[in-house]
Amino acid sequence: MVQRQFPRPTEILDLMKFKKPELNGKKRRLDGALTIYDLQRIAKRRTPKAAFDYTDGSAEGELSLSRARQAFEDIEFHPSILRDVSMVDTRAQIFGGESAMPFGIAPTGFTRLMQTEGEIAGAGAAAAAGIPFTLSTLGTTSIEDVKATNPNGRNWFQLYVMRQREISYGLVERAAAAGFDTLMFTVDTPVAGARLRDARNGFSIPPQLSLGTIANAIPRPWWWWDFLTTQKLEFASLSSTGGTVGELLDSAMDPSISFEDLDVIRSMWPGKLVVKGVQNLEDSKKLVDLGVDGIILSNHGGRQLDRAPIPFHLLPEVAREVGHHTEIAIDTGIMNGADIVASIAMGAKFTLVGRAYLYGLMAGGREGVDRMIAILSDQIVRTMKLLEVKTLDELTPAHVTQLQRLIPRGK
């Protein structure tokens, strides 16, 4: 028989410890976010629908994005055993320099529309974490202000070649003068993809009010207060605005962009030149033959061509064929540090996160971006320790099996 007794009050107090309440609402929200999906949910609550959907959405049926995320979930890890992993080294060498973690912040356009701190929050958080920050051609903070925010860290610049070539050339010259060390020549945007959420929301630059947007704004007054009381939204590369994002992109981008433009930009740029938006092996080989410093396997986060190749599925073949001749980075679909570890194991030297960064930004400004970096970093370290590898160089394809869900039919 179990003997029972009435508990003494002192014994109850020993068993029950009350948590000290956190009075800072932002810190409480961010401390409670344990995953990037948690940050996504907070961002959705705190951001007007049109701005959130611009970040969260992709092109047409959004199949490219959902497939990319699913590909990372459809893996199986193969850990080793009985190896000392009390300390692991997450440092990565990429494009002529070092990063404290094997990921950096991807280029994102119209960033201050998501949250008013915008690229300043991203660059500051990247500087504190020792990882690269990438400024977009369609960024809402100047090249010079990003450099001032991250004076000693690694700043990269993403370039669209625009109809008015002198605009693109001027940005290249300014980025070089500011000491940015890597240029991302983006090749997957001859025209804008059909981003249907933006069309349905009437999302425009600058935001236009309707009964729907006003109703959606009522429970989010802080966003409008920030937007209306901070510095005017300006773009380094757009001389005029007014219209949907797709209309702005179509008016600015040039579908006649060619390898000749790559040659011109290469002659202007003194640092590392990498090509972003590569989606097949043949183009990867051609770019290696042309001597670029790196390639980024990317379908633009699913925001351009829907049903595009899944970068993570393309990675093993490209890494086998050209990985010894150039450095390969990858983006699209990364929502967990384990996705990053799997990418490194399958042959990538580096990864870029875009939506994860913006979810953190919308969830809590600079502190939210810091939290995003901390979440991914903790997941990377934990996954490496559970796989029992000490360094990124120890990761190999033997650590990962890509499980098959989408299998091409025979012709």
C-alpha positions as CSV (number, residue, x, y, z in Angstrom):
1,M,0.0,0.0,0.0
2,V,1.2,3.5,-0.8
3,Q,1.5,5.6,2.3
4,R,0.1,9.1,2.0
5,Q,0.5,12.2,4.1
6,F,-0.8,15.7,3.9
7,P,2.0,17.8,2.3
8,R,3.6,20.5,4.4
9,P,3.5,24.1,2.9
10,T,7.3,24.3,2.9
11,E,7.5,21.1,0.8
12,I,5.0,22.5,-1.7
13,L,7.1,25.6,-2.1
14,D,10.2,23.5,-2.7
15,L,8.5,21.7,-5.5
16,M,6.9,24.7,-7.1
17,K,9.0,27.7,-8.3
18,F,7.1,30.6,-9.8
19,K,8.7,32.1,-12.9
20,K,9.5,35.8,-12.7
21,P,7.2,37.6,-15.0
22,E,8.7,39.4,-18.0
23,L,7.2,42.8,-18.2
24,N,8.8,43.8,-21.6
25,G,6.3,42.6,-24.1
26,K,8.7,42.4,-27.0
27,K,11.2,40.4,-25.1
28,R,8.4,38.1,-23.8
29,R,7.2,37.5,-27.4
30,L,10.7,36.8,-28.8
31,D,11.8,34.6,-25.9
32,G,8.8,32.5,-26.5
33,A,9.7,32.0,-30.2
34,L,11.6,28.7,-30.4
35,T,11.5,28.2,-34.1
36,I,11.4,30.3,-37.3
37,Y,7.7,29.2,-37.7
38,D,7.1,30.8,-34.3
39,L,8.5,34.0,-35.6
40,Q,6.4,33.7,-38.7
41,R,3.2,33.5,-36.5
42,I,4.2,36.5,-34.5
43,A,5.0,38.4,-37.6
44,K,1.6,37.6,-39.1
45,R,-0.1,38.9,-36.0
46,R,1.8,42.2,-35.9
47,T,2.0,43.1,-39.6
48,P,-0.7,44.3,-42.0
49,K,-1.8,41.6,-44.3
50,A,-0.5,43.2,-47.5
51,A,3.0,43.7,-46.1
52,F,3.1,40.2,-44.5
53,D,1.8,38.5,-47.6
54,Y,4.5,40.2,-49.7
55,T,7.1,38.4,-47.6
56,D,5.3,35.2,-46.9
57,G,3.9,34.6,-50.4
58,S,5.5,33.4,-53.7
59,A,4.5,33.1,-57.3
60,E,1.2,31.7,-58.7
61,G,0.2,28.5,-56.9
62,E,3.3,28.9,-54.5
63,L,4.4,25.3,-55.5
64,S,8.1,26.2,-55.8
65,L,8.2,27.5,-52.2
66,S,6.2,24.6,-50.7
67,R,8.2,22.0,-52.5
68,A,11.5,23.6,-51.4
69,R,10.5,23.5,-47.8
70,Q,9.2,20.0,-48.2
71,A,12.5,18.9,-49.7
72,F,14.3,19.9,-46.5
73,E,11.7,18.0,-44.4
74,D,12.1,14.9,-46.6
75,I,15.6,14.0,-45.4
76,E,17.1,11.4,-43.1
77,F,20.2,12.1,-41.1
78,H,22.8,9.5,-40.4
79,P,24.7,10.3,-37.2
80,S,28.0,8.8,-36.0
81,I,28.7,7.7,-32.5
82,L,31.2,8.0,-29.7
83,R,33.0,11.1,-30.9
84,D,33.9,14.0,-28.7
85,V,31.7,16.9,-29.7
86,S,31.9,19.0,-26.6
87,M,33.0,21.8,-28.8
88,V,32.0,22.4,-32.5
89,D,33.3,24.9,-35.0
90,T,30.6,26.5,-37.1
91,R,32.9,28.9,-39.0
92,A,32.6,28.9,-42.8
93,Q,35.0,30.2,-45.5
94,I,33.0,31.7,-48.3
95,F,33.8,34.1,-51.2
96,G,37.2,35.1,-49.9
97,G,36.3,35.6,-46.2
98,E,34.9,34.1,-43.1
99,S,31.5,33.8,-41.5
100,A,30.9,32.8,-37.9
101,M,28.0,30.6,-39.1
102,P,27.3,28.8,-42.5
103,F,24.5,31.2,-43.3
104,G,24.1,34.9,-44.1
105,I,21.2,37.3,-44.7
106,A,19.8,37.2,-48.2
107,P,18.9,40.3,-50.2
108,T,15.3,41.4,-49.7
109,G,13.5,44.3,-51.5
110,F,11.2,46.9,-50.0
111,T,12.4,45.8,-46.5
112,R,11.3,48.9,-44.5
113,L,7.7,48.2,-45.6
114,M,7.9,45.0,-43.5
115,Q,9.2,46.9,-40.5
116,T,10.5,50.4,-40.3
117,E,14.0,49.4,-39.0
118,G,14.6,47.5,-42.3
119,E,18.1,46.9,-43.5
120,I,19.6,48.7,-40.6
121,A,18.3,46.0,-38.3
122,G,19.5,43.3,-40.6
123,A,23.0,44.7,-41.0
124,G,23.4,45.5,-37.3
125,A,22.3,42.0,-36.3
126,A,24.6,40.4,-39.0
127,A,27.5,42.5,-37.7
128,A,26.9,41.4,-34.1
129,A,26.7,37.7,-35.2
130,G,29.7,37.8,-37.5
131,I,27.8,36.8,-40.6
132,P,27.4,38.5,-44.0
133,F,24.6,40.9,-44.8
134,T,23.3,41.4,-48.4
135,L,21.7,44.6,-49.6
136,S,19.3,44.4,-52.5
137,T,19.2,46.6,-55.5
138,L,15.6,47.2,-54.4
139,G,16.6,47.9,-50.8
140,T,15.2,50.8,-48.8
141,T,18.4,51.8,-47.1
142,S,21.4,53.3,-48.9
143,I,24.7,51.5,-49.6
144,E,26.5,54.0,-47.5
145,D,24.1,53.7,-44.5
146,V,24.5,49.9,-44.5
147,K,28.2,50.3,-44.5
148,A,28.0,52.7,-41.6
149,T,25.9,50.2,-39.6
150,N,28.2,47.3,-40.4
151,P,31.6,49.1,-40.9
152,N,33.9,46.1,-40.0
153,G,31.7,43.2,-41.1
154,R,31.0,41.6,-44.5
155,N,28.6,43.5,-46.7
156,W,27.4,42.0,-50.0
157,F,25.4,43.7,-52.7
158,Q,22.8,42.1,-54.9
159,L,22.5,43.5,-58.4
160,Y,19.7,43.6,-60.9
161,V,20.7,44.8,-64.3
162,M,18.0,47.3,-65.1
163,R,16.7,48.8,-68.3
164,Q,18.6,52.0,-67.4
165,R,22.0,50.5,-67.3
166,E,23.5,53.6,-65.8
167,I,21.5,53.0,-62.6
168,S,23.0,49.6,-62.2
169,Y,26.5,50.8,-63.0
170,G,26.2,53.6,-60.5
171,L,25.2,51.1,-57.8
172,V,28.1,48.9,-58.6
173,E,30.5,51.8,-58.3
174,R,29.0,52.9,-55.0
175,A,29.1,49.4,-53.5
176,A,32.7,49.1,-54.5
177,A,33.6,52.5,-53.1
178,A,31.9,51.6,-49.8
179,G,34.0,48.4,-49.5
180,F,31.4,45.8,-50.1
181,D,33.4,42.6,-50.8
182,T,31.0,40.5,-52.9
183,L,28.5,41.2,-55.7
184,M,25.6,39.0,-56.4
185,F,24.7,39.2,-60.1
186,T,21.1,38.1,-60.2
187,V,19.9,36.3,-63.4
188,D,16.4,34.9,-62.7
189,T,14.4,38.1,-63.0
190,P,13.9,39.1,-66.6
191,V,10.3,40.0,-65.7
192,A,8.4,39.8,-62.4
193,G,6.7,36.6,-61.4
194,A,3.0,36.5,-60.9
195,R,2.7,37.1,-57.2
196,L,-1.0,36.7,-56.7
197,R,-1.2,37.6,-53.1
198,D,0.1,41.0,-53.9
199,A,-2.4,41.4,-56.7
200,R,-5.3,40.3,-54.5
201,N,-4.2,42.6,-51.6
202,G,-3.7,45.5,-53.9
203,F,-0.1,45.8,-52.5
204,S,1.6,48.8,-54.0
205,I,4.5,51.1,-53.4
206,P,3.7,53.3,-51.6
207,P,0.9,51.6,-49.7
208,Q,-2.6,52.7,-50.9
209,L,-5.4,52.8,-48.5
210,S,-8.8,51.0,-49.0
211,L,-11.5,50.0,-46.7
212,G,-9.9,46.6,-46.4
213,T,-6.4,47.9,-45.6
214,I,-7.9,50.3,-43.0
215,A,-9.9,47.5,-41.4
216,N,-6.8,45.3,-41.3
217,A,-4.7,48.2,-39.8
218,I,-7.0,48.9,-36.9
219,P,-5.6,46.0,-34.7
220,R,-2.1,46.9,-35.7
221,P,-1.7,50.6,-35.0
222,W,2.0,50.3,-34.1
223,W,2.9,49.4,-37.7
224,W,1.2,52.5,-39.1
225,W,2.7,54.7,-36.3
226,D,6.2,53.4,-37.2
227,F,5.6,53.9,-40.9
228,L,4.1,57.4,-40.7
229,T,6.5,58.8,-38.1
230,T,9.9,57.5,-39.4
231,Q,12.1,58.5,-42.4
232,K,10.3,58.6,-45.7
233,L,10.5,55.3,-47.7
234,E,13.1,55.7,-50.5
235,F,14.7,53.4,-52.9
236,A,18.3,53.6,-54.1
237,S,17.5,52.3,-57.6
238,L,14.0,53.6,-58.3
239,S,13.5,57.2,-59.3
240,S,9.7,56.9,-59.2
241,T,7.2,54.7,-57.5
242,G,3.5,54.1,-57.7
243,G,2.0,50.8,-58.7
244,T,2.2,47.2,-57.6
245,V,5.5,45.5,-56.9
246,G,5.1,43.5,-60.2
247,E,4.5,46.6,-62.2
248,L,7.6,48.3,-60.7
249,L,9.8,45.3,-61.4
250,D,8.5,45.0,-65.0
251,S,9.2,48.7,-65.6
252,A,12.7,48.4,-64.2
253,M,14.0,45.0,-65.2
254,D,15.4,44.2,-68.7
255,P,14.4,40.9,-70.3
256,S,17.3,41.3,-72.8
257,I,19.9,40.8,-70.1
258,S,22.7,38.5,-71.4
259,F,26.2,37.1,-70.8
260,E,27.5,40.4,-72.2
261,D,26.1,42.2,-69.2
262,L,27.9,39.8,-67.0
263,D,31.2,40.7,-68.7
264,V,30.5,44.4,-68.3
265,I,29.8,44.1,-64.6
266,R,32.7,41.9,-64.1
267,S,35.0,44.5,-65.6
268,M,33.7,47.1,-63.2
269,W,33.7,45.0,-59.9
270,P,36.9,44.6,-58.0
271,G,35.7,42.1,-55.5
272,K,34.2,38.6,-55.6
273,L,31.5,38.1,-58.3
274,V,28.9,35.4,-57.8
275,V,25.9,34.6,-59.9
276,K,22.5,34.2,-58.1
277,G,19.6,32.3,-59.6
278,V,21.3,29.3,-61.2
279,Q,18.8,26.5,-61.8
280,N,20.5,23.8,-63.9
281,L,23.8,22.0,-64.2
282,E,24.6,23.2,-67.7
283,D,24.5,26.9,-66.7
284,S,26.6,26.0,-63.6
285,K,29.3,24.5,-65.8
286,K,29.2,27.5,-68.2
287,L,29.7,30.0,-65.4
288,V,32.6,28.0,-64.0
289,D,34.2,28.1,-67.4
290,L,33.7,31.9,-67.4
291,G,35.6,32.0,-64.1
292,V,33.0,33.5,-61.8
293,D,33.9,33.2,-58.1
294,G,30.7,31.4,-57.1
295,I,27.2,30.4,-57.9
296,I,24.0,30.5,-55.8
297,L,21.5,27.8,-56.5
298,S,18.2,29.6,-56.1
299,N,14.7,29.9,-57.6
300,H,14.3,33.3,-56.0
301,G,12.4,31.9,-53.0
302,G,9.7,30.6,-55.4
303,R,8.8,34.2,-56.3
304,Q,9.6,34.0,-60.0
305,L,8.9,30.8,-61.9
306,D,6.4,28.5,-60.2
307,R,7.3,24.8,-60.5
308,A,10.9,25.8,-60.8
309,P,13.7,23.3,-59.8
310,I,14.2,22.7,-56.1
311,P,17.7,24.1,-55.3
312,F,18.3,21.5,-52.5
313,H,17.5,18.7,-55.0
314,L,19.8,20.3,-57.6
315,L,22.6,20.7,-55.2
316,P,24.2,17.2,-55.1
317,E,24.6,16.9,-58.9
318,V,26.0,20.5,-59.2
319,A,28.3,19.9,-56.3
320,R,29.7,16.7,-57.8
321,E,30.3,18.3,-61.2
322,V,31.6,21.8,-60.3
323,G,32.1,21.9,-56.6
324,H,35.8,21.4,-56.9
325,H,36.1,24.4,-59.2
326,T,33.9,27.1,-57.6
327,E,32.0,27.8,-54.4
328,I,28.3,26.9,-54.2
329,A,25.8,28.6,-52.0
330,I,22.1,27.8,-51.8
331,D,18.8,29.5,-50.7
332,T,15.0,29.0,-50.9
333,G,13.0,27.1,-48.3
334,I,15.4,27.2,-45.3
335,M,13.4,27.4,-42.1
336,N,15.6,25.4,-39.7
337,G,19.3,25.1,-38.8
338,A,19.1,21.4,-39.7
339,D,18.2,22.6,-43.3
340,I,21.5,24.5,-43.3
341,V,23.5,21.5,-42.0
342,A,22.0,19.3,-44.6
343,S,22.9,21.7,-47.4
344,I,26.5,21.8,-46.2
345,A,26.6,18.1,-46.1
346,M,25.3,17.8,-49.7
347,G,28.0,20.1,-51.1
348,A,27.1,23.7,-50.4
349,K,29.7,26.0,-48.9
350,F,27.1,28.4,-47.6
351,T,23.4,29.3,-47.3
352,L,21.3,32.4,-47.4
353,V,18.1,33.1,-45.5
354,G,15.5,35.7,-46.6
355,R,12.1,35.0,-45.3
356,A,13.4,33.8,-41.9
357,Y,15.2,37.2,-41.6
358,L,12.0,39.1,-42.5
359,Y,9.9,37.1,-40.1
360,G,12.3,38.0,-37.3
361,L,12.2,41.7,-38.4
362,M,8.4,41.8,-38.5
363,A,8.2,40.0,-35.1
364,G,10.5,42.4,-33.3
365,G,12.7,44.7,-35.3
366,R,16.4,44.4,-34.6
367,E,15.8,42.2,-31.6
368,G,13.7,39.9,-33.8
369,V,16.5,39.5,-36.3
370,D,18.9,38.8,-33.4
371,R,16.4,36.1,-32.2
372,M,16.2,34.6,-35.7
373,I,20.0,34.3,-35.9
374,A,20.1,32.8,-32.4
375,I,17.4,30.2,-33.3
376,L,19.2,29.0,-36.5
377,S,22.6,29.1,-34.8
378,D,21.4,26.9,-31.8
379,Q,19.8,24.5,-34.3
380,I,23.0,24.2,-36.3
381,V,25.2,23.5,-33.2
382,R,22.7,21.0,-31.8
383,T,22.4,19.2,-35.2
384,M,26.1,19.0,-35.6
385,K,26.6,17.6,-32.1
386,L,23.9,15.0,-32.6
387,L,25.5,14.0,-35.9
388,E,28.7,14.0,-34.0
389,V,30.8,16.2,-36.3
390,K,33.1,18.9,-35.0
391,T,33.5,21.1,-38.1
392,L,31.5,21.8,-41.2
393,D,34.3,20.1,-43.3
394,E,33.4,16.8,-41.6
395,L,29.9,16.9,-43.1
396,T,29.5,14.7,-46.2
397,P,26.7,13.3,-48.3
398,A,27.0,10.2,-46.2
399,H,25.3,12.1,-43.4
400,V,22.1,12.8,-45.4
401,T,19.6,10.8,-47.5
402,Q,17.2,12.9,-49.6
403,L,14.0,10.9,-49.5
404,Q,12.0,10.8,-52.7
405,R,8.6,12.3,-53.0
406,L,8.6,13.9,-56.5
407,I,10.1,11.3,-58.9
408,P,10.3,12.2,-62.6
409,R,8.4,9.9,-64.9
410,G,10.2,8.1,-67.7
411,K,9.8,9.6,-71.2
